[in-house]
Amino acid sequence: MMVRPLPLIQRSAMPGLGLSSGITLFMLSLVVILPIGALLAKGASFGAANLWEVVNRPRVWAALWLSFRLSFLAGAFNLVFGVILAWVLVRYRFPGKRLIDAAVDLPFALPTAVAGVALTALYAPTGPLGGLAAQIGWKIAYSQWGIFLALVFVGLPFVARTVQPVIEEIETEVEEASATLGARRAYTLYRVVLPMLMPAALTGFALSLARAVGEYGSVIFIAGNIPLRTEIAPLLIVIQLEEFDYDAAAAIGIAMLVISFAMLLAINLIQIWSRRRIGHV
């Protein structure tokens, strides 16, 4: 009679499901769920009618429209040029590549207020770049262009760093095989490369969008902060807090939370669709 050896038990380096789930839920509750819950509780105590009365004002709508519109445009800009930047850094060799690669992470380490001061000094009408723009009648600082520029600056690394590892995993043989089958570069890019990059690119877009929506420090210096024109929603919340109107600040915060959740949910649904499309290819 042959005795079969017992199968080896593969132990994971991570703790068990119960312990790891408990730690995850605890940290998630402490960092995310409790602050959002406190905001919603504050809004519930204020009342739905009062919340709508605060939000349904021209100044608030203008600030919300400005923040989300420019954040979406900056995220779309970063989506395109962040993918291009990551592709160049991965696929090409050129002098100064390491320097540019390190500079991509600069917005992560640079305080947002410092970034705002630097951008204002460059693009103000008296600055070196702003002065050149003023000669052709283009005002960058203290306008919506300045806000867009600041949001692009803080959000570009999110797309580049999210897409870069995916590009590194794509073998050049895939593109070469497509070329040997007679496909043009544009067809290879659209049908072979972009489907593999789309989930990661959308993740980077969502991160860039989320960062831009809540950005404050780098924007207030270059925006001009003119009500109904260049006043962003986070600044309006700070103004309400300085006036000790916590209910109005919570109402604007809840409006931003609802709009942000809807936008991110739409992006996640597009991600799911893109993954399923890749699976069927």
N, C-alpha and C positions, 0 to 999 in steps of 0.2 A: 504494500500500500504506500503510495507516494504522498508525501506531505507537501502541500503547496505553501510557498512562503507567503506570509501576510503582506498585503500591499503597504508600501510606505506611506505614512501620513504626511502630506505636504502642509507644513505650517506656514502661515503668512507672517511677514514681518510686521504687518499692521495688527492692532488689537482686534478683538472679536467684534461682531456686528453690534451687539448691545452697547459695549463700551464706546466704540467709535461713533455710533449714532447718537448716543447721549452727549458726548463731547461736542459733536457737530451741532446738534439742536440747541445746546446750551449757549455756544458761542454765537450761533445765528440769532437766537432770541435776544442775547445781550447787546449785539451790535446793530441788528437790523430790525427785528420784529418789535422790540420794546420801544425804540424811538418812533417808529411809524405808528405803533399803537397809541403812544402818548399824543401824537399829532392828531390822529383820528378822534381820540377821546376829547381832546380840546375842542375840535370842531363840532363834535356831537353835543357837548355842553353849550356851545354857542348857538346851535340851532340851524337847521337847513335853510330857513328863510333868511336869517341874518348872514349866513355864509354866501348865499346867492346875492344878497344886497351889496356885500363888500366886493365880490368878484365882478358883478355886473356894473362896472364903472368904466368910462372911456380910458382913464389912465391905467387901470389894471389890465384891461383887454389889450391896450397898446403895448404894455410891457410884456405880457405873455406872448403876444403875436411876434414881437421883436425877438424875444429870447428863443422861442422854439423855431421860428423861421430861419434865423441866422445859424442856429445850432444845427439844423438839418442841412443847410447849404454848406456849412463848414465840414460836417461829417461826410457829405457827398464828395466834396473836394478832397478831403483826406482819403476817402475810399479809393479814388482814382490814383492820386499821386503817391499815396502810401504804398499801394501795390507796386507801382512803377519803381519807387525808391527801394523797396525790399527786393524786387527782381534784380535791379542793378547791383545791389550790394551782394547778392548771392551768386549771380551768374557771371559777373565781369570782374576783371582785375585791372586796377588803374592806380596811379599815384595818389596818395591821400585817402585811400579807401578806409583804412582803420580810423583815421581822424573823423571822417564823415559818419562812420558807423558809431563812433562814440558820441558824436554830436547829436545823433538822433535821440538819445536818452536824456539830453540836457533839459528839456521841459519837465521831465520827471523829478529832477533834483533841484531845479531852480525854483525858488519861492515865487508864487504867482504875482505878488506885489512887485518884486524885482523885475519880472518879465514885463509887467505893465509899464513900469517906469522906463525900461529900456526901449520898448516899442514906442512909447510916447516921445521919447527923446529923438528917436530916429525919424518918425513919421509926422511929427508936429510941423506946422508951417515954417517954423524956424529951424527944423532939423535938416540933416543932409539929404535924406530921401524925401521927406515931406516938402522941403523947399523946391526940389526938382518937380514934384507933382503939382505944387502950387503954380509953377510957371505955365503949365498947360491947363490950369483951371480945375485941377483934381484935388479935392480935399480928402485926406485919409484920416488923420487923427481928428477926434471930436466929431465923428460921423459914424454911420453904420458900417462904412468900409473898415474903420479902425476896429470896431467890434468883431467883424468877420475875420480880420487878420489875427486878432488875439485868440479867437476860438480855433482857428487853424493851427496856430502855434502850439497850443496846449494839447490838441487832439491828434496831431499827425503821428506821434510815436505809438499810439495805441493800435493803429492800423498796421504800421510797418512791422512792429514787433510781433503782432499776432499772425501775420501772413508769412513772415520770414522763415520760421521753422517748416511750414508746409512746403514752401518753394524748395528748401533744402532737401526734402524727401522726394521731390519729383525728379526722377531720373531723366537725364538728357536723352537717353535712348528712346523714351516715349515720343519726344518731338522728332527725333531722327527717323523713327519708324513711320510716323505720320508723313514726313517729307518723302520717304522712299516710296510710299503708296501714292504719291502724286498730289498730296494736299498742299495748298498754299499756306504761307505763314499766317495770314489772317484767319483761314479756316482752322488751322491747328490751334491758334490762340483761342478762338471762339468755341470750338467743339471739344478740345482736348485739355487745354491748360485751365481756362476759366472755370469749367465745372468742378475741377479739383480744388480750386482756390476759393470758390464762392462761399462755402460755409465759414471758413476762417475769415474771409474778407468781411462778411456780414457781422461776425462777432466783433471784429475791430471797428466796424462802423457803429455798432451799438455802443461800444465802450467810448468811442470818440463823441458820439451824440450825447451820451449820459454825462460825460465830463463837461461838455460845452454848455449843457442846459444849466448846470449848477455852478458854472464858473463865475467868480466874483472879483478876485484880486487883480487879475491881469486886465480886466475889462473896465473897471471904474476909472482908471487913470486915462485911458485913451478914448472912452466913449463920449465924454462931455456931459452925460447924465442929464439931458434935457427931457423933461416930461413930455410924453406923447411922441417923442422923436428918437432919442437915444438912451432911454431909461430902461434897463433890463429888470426882469422880475426879481432876481435875488436882491438887487439894490432896493427895490420897493419894499421887500420884506424887512431889510435892515432899517429902512426909514420908519416903518411901522413899529419896530422894536424900540428904536430910539425915542419914539413918541409914547412908549409904554402901552401901545394898542396891541396887546398880544393876541386878541381874538382876530383882528384883521390880518395880522401876520400869519396866524394859523390858517385862515381862510385862503389866502394866496398860496400858502404852502400846500394845502390840500388840492387846490386847482392844479398846481404844477405836478403833484404826485399822480393825479388821475390822468393828466395828459401824457406824462412820461410813461406810465404803465401801459397806456393804450399803444403808444408808439413802439415801445420795446416788445410788447406782445405781438404786434404786427411783424416786427423784424424776426422774432423767434419762429413765427409761423412760416415766414419765407425761408428761414434756415431749414426747417423740417422738410419743406417742399423741395429745396435744393438737394438735401441729402437723399431723399427718396428718388429724385431724378437721377442722381449719380448712381444709385444702386441699380436702377433699371437700365443704365447704359451698358 
